[in-house]
């Protein structure tokens, strides 16, 4: 019998294959970048944790006393891990068809809602959050500063704040303005790194 971590490793690969296959069939004309961004969102820890919660998978986990007290059953990372482990176990037991059925059932709403434009808008936000997380810094915050124009042609100005700075972005929706702000923040961080290396 495989250890949980081995099942997570296997499940992660199976999940990636199932989601990639679904996206290629659903968006045959999608570019590699579009497909990659959608896949990234679909297999992300928040998406898998949400699916785990919907299936009440946290109720079946065994924890030590410390992890139980610290709310382990509600932690995104652990809930995402158990989703991957179960995907791996289903693959081991029933093969790729059974695993595909499980993933498509558990992520059905997320798969139906997958959209290249939304994925592109969210991508810079994901990249910024992951970068700050990797540096053990607090997650960024987004604040709508100003709104201009008539209802059918609004322009939103959003400021993103993080530990170390803030910058604004604009767009015709709050999501696109947030994405623009996140992109600008990433550019500021990159230019700061280049200055330090010179």
Secondary structure, DSSP 8 states (H G I E B T S, - for coil): ---HHHHHHHHHHHHHHHHHHHHHHH-TT--HHHHHHHHHHHTSHHHHHHHHHHTTGGGG----HHHHHTTGGG-HHHHHHHHHHHHHHHHHHHHHHHHHHHHHHHTHHHHHH--HHHHHHHHHHHHHHHHHHHTT----EEEEEEEES-GGG-EEEEEEEETTEEEEEEESSHHHHHHHHHHHHHHHHHHHHHHHH-
